[in-house]
Amino acid sequence: MEKLALFGGAPVRTKPFPKWPRFTEALKNNLIYTLEHDLWGVGSDAISRFEKAFAEYHDAKYCISTSSGTTALWVALKAAGVKAGDEVIVPPYTFIATASAVLMANAIPVFVDVELDTFNIDPERIESAITEKTKVIMPVHIAGNPAQMDKISALAGKHGIAVIEDAAQAHGAEWKGRKVGALGLGGIFSFQTSKNMTAGEGGAIISDDQEFMDACFAYHNCGRVRGGKWYEHQHLGGNFRLNAMAASMLTTQLQTLEQEMQLRDRNSARLDEALTEIPGLTPVKTYPETTRVAHHIYLARYDRSQFHNIPREKFFKAMQAEGVFTYAGYPPLYREKLFVTDAEEYPWLQNINYREMYFPNTERIANEEAVWLKQNHLLGTEEDIQDIVDAFVKVTNVMRQQPELFE
């Protein structure tokens, strides 16, 4: 049996995985063209071109670009009518912005547990969390794996609640053949550095609802309304606009996104096939209605009972020593210090004790089972993916056959 690198053996891999973000000549040329021939902000043709192209690509009528995915969330919530004291249903296993944007809107995040198999919000648990204060259900397509939109949309329609999709990680993902983002009232995307499309920072909102998008325009553009005067402000909005250079970068990446998605599809399928053969490692599942996953992150589950109860963190250290960086990902959101709330700062939360909350599936995923691989691992060659598979096989074989090494 091979000796693990963690204990002095030769690692499976010593070279880095593909770099992300990736420079291209097309990206540079588009940036230079914008710098030399276009406005750099308001009124830029580059921004208009990107918004039109992004909406079309995602099967939506309208798009507004924003300065970040976080600001897109806030804008979308306000445009959906969220006011002080309203409630927004969100999963507790996601990036902090999903919940912090709700707080920024002076509203209350109401957590609903996720499913073990998909890491997505559990639609069967949503209805019991709905109250007369519920204004929005905000599912997250975690790692680009679409949430159960049929059931969520049916619940929302039954109770007269809006659905805002947090598709920050789901560029190009599909539900029943249609790209996510405009399946409900609207949806948001992020273009932060790690995302599958990136301008360093940035975001977007898409929708088929013109009234909603008119409200988004106001909230993202200093409270101005379409057709109004420049110094006419009807809403409490902010300057959350995207700049033209970022728009130029993103328009270029729309032209290569499909090719990159095909590569991620192939490499994720290879990892799924390999991990299915390793007892104790299980790829995250998708719904039958999911026709495409964006594969922003590769997710799997670790079952320590299959490895003599060796903690997941020791598994991570062994994998990292082999040159494959696996890690835990998100903690439960309600455990973040943000939610140890100061009643003077968040008076609308003074009767809510997040420290006492416990969602068993989220706790189990976050603290024991989740295994993450960053998306750049999925952009490599067949040999790169084979190195990942070999590391998984090598580490799990030693853990299973020589557990005493991990004591």
Secondary structure, DSSP 4 states (H G I P E B T S, - for coil): -PPPGGGT---S--SPPPPSS---HHHHHHHHHHHHHS-SSTT-HHHHHHHHHHHHHTT-SEEEEES-HHHHHHHHHHHTT--TT-EEEE-SSS-THHHHHHHHTT-EEEE-PBPTTT-SB-GGGTGGG--TTEEEE--B-GGG----HHHHHHHHHHHT-EEEEE-TT-TT-EETTEETTSSSSEEEEE--TTSSS-SSS-EEEEES-HHHHHHHHHHHBTT--TTS-TT---S---B-PPPHHHHHHHHHHHHHHHHHHHHHHHHHHHHHHHHHTSTTEEEPP--TTEEE---SEEEEEE-GGGGTT--HHHHHHHHHHTT---B--PPPGGGSGGGS--TTT-GGGTT--GGG---HHHHHIIIIIEEEEEGGGGGS-HHHHHHHHHHHHHHHHHHHH-GGGG-
